[in-house]
Amino acid sequence: MSKGKLCVACGNDDMAFDTRNLTFAHKGRETVVPGVPGWFCPHCGEAYLEDGGRYAEAIAAFSRGIDALDAAELRAIRKKLGLKQADAGRLFGGGVNAFSEYERGKTQPHKSTVLLLKLLGRHPELLKELA
């Protein structure tokens, strides 16, 4: 006899309807979306959300905000180093328009580029080692 909704991920039939605060992580930062109703599997953690649209909008807005902060930080570091966007694109790779796209949030740089820029932001004297 079935106790609840069937979980298609693990096959158990005892998913329970609940309203939960869901945590979402993006680039090492977290947010909590409160009061999301749905069916939750106690065995594998799978969830089928009743209000998936609200949850999707909340995590998309959070991600855009983080990406905008990151883009502003990249721009500030590039300027601190005295580099034009085209120079930074040639130096770090990605082409002459890469930093324009990074700083507008159109594309995301590779993690290695971000880490190197942050390192150079703390130690600008190392820039001459790359040139």
WORA-V467759 format. One record per pair of residues at least 24 apart in sequence whose C-alpha atoms are under 10 Angstrom apart, sorted by the first residue. I is the first residue (numbers start at 1). J is the second residue. D is the distance in whole Angstrom. If there is no record, write none. Layout:
[[I/J/D] [I/J/D]]
This chain:
[[4/39/9] [4/41/10] [5/39/8] [5/40/9] [5/41/9] [6/39/10] [6/41/9] [7/39/9] [7/40/8] [7/41/7] [7/42/10] [7/43/9] [7/44/9] [7/45/10] [7/46/7] [7/47/8] [7/48/9] [8/41/10] [8/46/9] [9/41/9] [9/43/10] [9/44/8] [9/45/9] [9/46/7] [9/47/9] [10/41/9] [10/43/8] [10/44/7] [10/45/9] [10/46/8] [11/41/10] [11/43/10] [11/44/10] [12/41/8] [12/42/9] [12/43/8] [12/44/9] [13/41/9] [13/43/10] [14/39/10] [14/40/9] [14/41/7] [14/42/8] [14/43/9] [15/39/6] [15/40/5] [15/41/4] [15/42/7] [15/43/9] [15/45/10] [15/46/9] [15/47/9] [15/48/9] [16/40/5] [16/41/7] [16/42/8] [16/47/10] [17/41/9] [17/47/10] [17/48/9] [17/49/9] [17/50/9] [18/49/10] [18/50/10] [19/49/9] [19/50/10] [22/55/9] [23/59/9] [24/55/10] [24/58/10] [24/59/7] [24/62/9] [24/63/10] [25/59/9] [25/62/9] [25/63/9] [26/59/9] [26/60/10] [26/62/8] [26/63/6] [26/64/10] [26/66/8] [26/67/9] [27/63/9] [27/66/8] [27/67/9] [27/70/10] [27/111/10] [28/66/10] [29/62/10] [29/63/9] [29/66/8] [30/59/10] [30/62/9] [30/63/10] [31/58/9] [31/59/8] [31/62/7] [31/63/10] [32/58/9] [32/59/9] [32/62/10] [33/58/7] [33/59/8] [33/62/10] [34/58/10] [64/105/8] [67/102/9] [67/103/9] [67/104/9] [67/105/6] [67/106/10] [67/107/10] [67/108/8] [68/102/10] [68/103/8] [68/104/8] [68/105/6] [68/106/10] [69/103/10] [69/105/9] [70/102/9] [70/103/8] [70/105/9] [70/108/9] [70/114/9] [71/99/9] [71/100/10] [71/101/9] [71/102/6] [71/103/5] [71/104/7] [71/105/6] [71/106/10] [71/107/10] [71/108/9] [71/109/9] [71/114/10] [72/102/9] [72/103/6] [72/104/9] [72/105/9] [73/103/9] [73/114/10] [73/117/10] [73/118/9] [73/121/10] [74/99/8] [74/102/8] [74/103/7] [74/109/10] [74/113/10] [74/114/7] [74/117/7] [74/118/8] [74/121/9] [75/99/8] [75/100/9] [75/102/8] [75/103/6] [75/104/9] [75/117/10] [76/103/10] [76/121/9] [77/117/7] [77/118/7] [77/119/10] [77/120/8] [77/121/5] [77/122/9] [77/124/9] [78/103/10] [78/117/8] [78/118/10] [78/120/9] [78/121/8] [79/121/10] [80/120/9] [80/121/7] [80/124/8] [81/117/9] [81/120/8] [81/121/7] [81/123/10] [81/124/6] [81/125/9] [81/127/8] [82/124/10] [88/117/10] [91/127/10] [91/130/8] [91/131/7] [92/116/9] [92/117/9] [92/130/9]]
